[in-house]
């Protein structure tokens, strides 16, 4: 087994090189084409088309009698396009809504394909062996002839996308505008459809009709997490597609009994999972970190505010506070309070001496600001949103943490630099 | 009351558009003046947006034709800029403000020609005219409604057209943005451009527009604002659909009749 791995990674076996080149190329063009499927929100239609190429493959085989790659590919493209045309015709004639039309074509074509496949297998024609590999894909079955066809198709497809990029980009964003400036929208749509069907047709050998749609859309979804530019998205998606193809070839080589499609799709999905989790800004981890940061900020500011209130209540007499004083006042849980205090000490806002906590000068001014914002906002709510004084507190509890100095300035100005909040407590003046 | 404009930017002749077997526009016949700001007004569902789309050829006409600058639209497309409704596109699309404004140059560049320095200068200029220069690199998903509208306007400015068709540019836009958009439209008019705006706020209509079109499936009025903006005409535009017309429309749909005898 170990020697299998080395043989694969060192690319010693020419057959490995062949299969690898095939799956990687397919991964790349599926991902690039898929970016437009994704941006035009046609993922489901893509799935229907990929299922719909099966009867075309079978019929092409029946007529030709052997598995010639070009013939099978032509059959696949023809039946994929037919399903697409029927989908649109059914929708346009208002016989069914788009989602129904998509589901209908998917099941009708795929069903027909399975029937034909079964019929062929019962014919006893030896040449049909391996035709069932088109269902779930088998990368190891890629031949030199296949690779030539894949390579040629890939060049043409990538070339077309590069040349017509501006058109594809604009019809993905705003079809009406594209039409209004005289772009041939119908033609561009058709060309993009042909490219999509073609991509699917050459991809089914490694990935299979059942899962091809995933290879179209998943890398695009992953790439979208990492960038906000369509051009970069296309490149990143292509990279993810290549990686998925690589994994597929590896599995197909080391475990020949397994279909490749599911593995390609599993690795594409894994990459999507990583992207959804870790992409900066949009990823879950990133969002969680922001959430945590906000919570910490709220806690810290709430503790500071508490200091201020206790000092205010004692008429300025009490400065040092014990942990019990703080915990009794507010619904902090002890753990939150302690970590909050530790953070504030680290920031130099709170000083601790023999179990007695007090605010530093900087801490006092930060605390004053939070209280000021809270009370300014309460007053704003009362005056402009006409809320009763007993209804303004909860809202201010949240808003006090997000008001920026600029908004603070606007707020104070708008309210005429007030000194009393709706509860007739003092609004502390701005600290410097 | 239908008054013909002296210098015509747009001429609509007998326009009829049918959606789902029911007329949305019925026999619209008017002319709009060159170098003025025209407002198209009418209640919800009156066919205001459809009228603009019909002029642009975005919807199929069931009868009639529209001419722009006395030519077929296809001959003068490069002189016409269309600003669709803001809600008509997906603002989560991966693009920056600058990317969208750059689309305004696609018309003169076609599908293949590269953007040059002149294009970049025009794009910068368009961004600064709508006050969005400092947002050029921002993702469009992060814009407010008013900012989105200004980006669309900048894209139209970058087209350097003669006729601007705006579909509800003030919908969901704050008062100060509305004012700044209006100021810009007036500046465009002074520069000799023709502006057509789909609008629904009666309060502001009178002093925004030089020319008014009142629409409720059929044309109620078209003429200079001061003559068209009368209680009587507004009432007949807004007091529900013209009852008989709408009943006939229902009949056409229910009995599956074409609006033109030789139509589809």
Interface residues (C-beta under 8 A of the other chain):
Chain A: X39 X41 X94 X163 X164 X166 X167 X170 X172 X173 X174 X176 X177 X179 X180 X181 X182 X183 X224 X227 X228 X229 X230 X233
Chain B: X20 X53 X56 X57 X58 X74 X77 X78 X80 X81 X82 X84 X88 X89 X90 X93 X94 X95 X96 X99 X100 X103 X106 X107 X111 X112 X139 X155 X159
